[in-house]
Amino acid sequence: MPIYEYECKDCKNIFSKLVIKQDAKVECPSCKSQNVEKKMSKVSSVGNAGSTSSCGHSGFS
């Protein structure tokens, strides 16, 4: 389930929201307005390039 970042166009509050249904109404938690815009999120990657183990690796060569 994706978490999206929104900006309220009325009060300028920026907030995150877990969205279960794509067509769900999103409301600003500060002013309760539905005049919100989905923001572009930054991509985050987590990993270790020097790691000897990885997901799905069996350890056999």
C-alpha positions as CSV (number, residue, x, y, z in Angstrom):
1,M,0.0,0.0,0.0
2,P,1.6,3.3,-1.1
3,I,2.1,6.3,1.1
4,Y,1.7,9.5,-0.8
5,E,2.8,13.1,0.1
6,Y,0.2,15.8,-0.5
7,E,0.1,19.6,-0.2
8,C,-3.1,21.4,0.8
9,K,-3.8,24.2,-1.6
10,D,-5.8,26.1,1.1
11,C,-3.5,26.1,4.1
12,K,-0.2,24.9,2.4
13,N,0.1,22.0,4.9
14,I,2.3,19.2,3.6
15,F,1.4,15.7,4.8
16,S,1.7,12.0,4.1
17,K,-1.2,9.7,3.7
18,L,-1.5,5.9,3.3
19,V,-3.8,5.4,0.3
20,I,-5.6,2.1,0.2
21,K,-7.9,2.9,-2.7
22,Q,-6.7,5.1,-5.6
23,D,-10.0,6.9,-5.9
24,A,-10.3,7.7,-2.1
25,K,-10.9,11.3,-1.1
26,V,-7.9,12.8,0.6
27,E,-8.5,15.4,3.2
28,C,-6.0,17.8,4.8
29,P,-5.5,16.9,8.5
30,S,-5.1,20.5,9.5
31,C,-8.0,22.3,7.8
32,K,-10.1,19.4,6.5
33,S,-10.0,20.7,3.0
34,Q,-10.1,18.3,0.0
35,N,-8.3,20.8,-2.2
36,V,-5.1,18.9,-2.1
37,E,-2.4,18.0,-4.6
38,K,-0.3,14.9,-4.7
39,K,3.4,15.8,-4.6
40,M,6.2,14.0,-6.4
41,S,8.0,11.9,-3.9
42,K,11.8,11.4,-3.7
43,V,13.0,7.9,-4.5
44,S,14.8,6.3,-1.6
45,S,17.1,3.3,-2.0
46,V,18.5,1.2,0.8
47,G,21.3,-1.2,0.3
48,N,24.9,-2.2,0.8
49,A,27.0,-2.6,-2.4
50,G,29.6,-4.5,-0.4
51,S,27.1,-7.0,1.1
52,T,27.8,-10.7,0.6
53,S,24.2,-11.6,1.1
54,S,21.1,-10.6,-0.9
55,C,17.5,-11.4,-1.0
56,G,17.0,-14.6,-2.9
57,H,20.6,-15.6,-2.8
58,S,21.0,-19.2,-1.9
59,G,24.7,-19.1,-1.0
60,F,25.6,-21.8,-3.5
61,S,27.8,-21.1,-6.5
